[in-house]
Amino acid sequence: MNPSFDPLVVCARMCEAAQRQEWPELAALEGTFAAAMRHLLSTPVPAGREEELAALLREILKTYETLLALGGTVQQELANELQGLHRGRQARHAYKECT
């Protein structure tokens, strides 16, 4: 399979982009990943290769779960930053009210 269209390779590249916080690259890879998965799942499985496909799908799922965990971590970091900004704004407003 062409590495640029291999869903496992694309998913790994998505994880790498998330680790670097390269969100535009990640977004671009999402379309490629979806197309690669559609292609993989629509292609008939040759006799005797069902377990190979199942193992590949398990590995893709494992890698995608890593990607989701990275996204969750970043989401929490952003929520914490926004909360800090909100607290700062509240403190500034309270200070202005007192002066």
C-alpha positions in Angstrom: 0.0 0.0 0.0 1.2 3.5 -0.8 2.5 4.9 2.5 0.9 8.3 1.9 -2.5 6.5 1.7 -1.9 3.8 4.4 -4.4 4.7 7.2 -1.9 3.5 9.9 0.8 5.7 8.5 -1.5 8.7 8.1 -2.9 8.2 11.7 0.7 8.1 13.0 1.4 11.4 11.1 -1.7 12.9 12.7 -0.4 12.0 16.2 3.0 13.6 15.3 1.2 16.7 14.2 -0.8 16.8 17.4 2.3 16.4 19.5 3.9 19.4 17.7 0.5 21.3 17.9 0.4 21.7 14.2 -3.3 21.9 13.9 -3.6 22.9 10.2 -1.5 19.9 9.3 -3.6 17.7 11.5 -6.8 19.0 9.9 -5.4 18.4 6.4 -4.4 14.8 7.4 -7.9 14.1 8.7 -9.3 14.1 5.2 -6.6 11.8 3.9 -7.2 9.5 6.9 -10.9 9.3 6.2 -10.3 8.6 2.5 -7.7 5.9 3.3 -10.1 4.2 5.8 -13.0 4.3 3.3 -10.7 2.7 0.7 -9.4 0.1 3.1 -12.9 -0.9 4.3 -14.4 -1.0 0.8 -11.7 -3.2 -0.6 -12.6 -6.9 -0.6 -10.4 -8.9 1.8 -8.6 -11.8 0.0 -9.3 -15.2 1.5 -7.1 -16.1 4.4 -6.1 -12.4 5.1 -9.0 -11.6 7.4 -6.8 -11.8 10.5 -4.2 -9.5 8.9 -6.9 -6.9 8.3 -8.2 -7.3 11.8 -4.7 -6.8 13.3 -4.2 -3.7 11.1 -7.6 -2.3 12.3 -6.6 -2.9 15.9 -3.3 -1.1 15.4 -5.2 1.8 13.7 -7.6 2.0 16.6 -4.8 2.0 19.1 -3.0 4.8 17.3 -6.2 6.7 16.9 -6.9 6.4 20.6 -3.5 7.9 21.2 -4.4 10.8 19.0 -7.7 11.3 20.9 -5.7 11.3 24.2 -3.4 13.9 22.8 -6.4 16.0 21.8 -7.9 15.7 25.3 -4.7 16.8 26.9 -4.5 19.9 24.7 -8.1 20.6 25.3 -7.6 20.5 29.0 -4.5 22.8 28.8 -6.5 25.3 26.7 -9.4 25.2 29.2 -7.0 25.9 32.1 -5.5 28.8 30.2 -8.9 30.3 29.4 -9.9 29.9 33.1 -6.8 31.8 34.1 -7.5 34.6 31.7 -11.1 34.7 32.9 -9.9 35.0 36.5 -7.5 37.8 35.5 -10.3 39.7 33.9 -12.5 39.3 37.0 -9.6 40.5 39.2 -9.0 43.5 36.9 -12.8 44.3 37.0 -12.9 44.0 40.8 -9.9 46.3 41.1 -11.5 48.9 38.9 -14.6 48.7 41.0 -12.6 49.4 44.1 -10.6 52.3 42.8 
